Amino acid sequence: MLQKLLKNKVRLLQFIVLVTLLVLIRAFEDQLFYDPFLDYFKNDFTHLPLPNFNSFQLFLGLLFRYTLNTVVSLGIIYVLFKDVQMVKFALVLYCFFFMVLIAAFFYIILFIKGHNNLALFYVRRFLIQPIFVLLFVPGFYYQKQNK
């Protein structure tokens, strides 16, 4: 796969630009998104109470960040594989995982109320970081090789 990327410099440049966009989303997270949990999880969160937050703004902030990461990740998948069906399948997976994760996130916040901060940390991590692209690319590559 790396040899194919090196042969096609335009695709390599597109890939680098998309990865840079993911880095920029992370670098400017404080300015782009409402997320009181950014500072909370930078500290010793296991002994701290949950921060005050506006549920609606938090939902919109998480949705916006997840959407940005998803769009860039889908771009990466398209640039690597040039397969629209694969991108559509990944989009369905991204939507499904967002619904499951956002429900789990707010369930932990509203009903467990800080008694399981580690679960909250990991659910939030999947919502705000482009972890799924790291799982999908090798999976799609393996699937494409075995066709």
Number of C-alpha atoms within 10 A of each C-alpha: 8 8 7 11 15 12 10 10 11 12 18 17 14 15 20 13 14 20 16 13 16 18 12 11 20 16 11 10 15 13 9 13 18 19 20 15 18 12 11 16 16 8 11 8 17 15 10 12 12 17 11 8 12 10 12 9 13 17 16 14 17 20 17 16 21 19 17 17 24 21 14 21 27 22 18 22 22 18 18 20 16 13 11 12 10 17 19 13 10 21 16 12 13 19 14 11 15 18 11 11 18 18 13 16 19 18 13 18 17 11 9 12 14 19 15 12 20 13 14 21 16 12 19 18 13 16 21 21 16 19 13 17 19 10 10 17 17 11 12 17 14 11 10 11 8 7 5
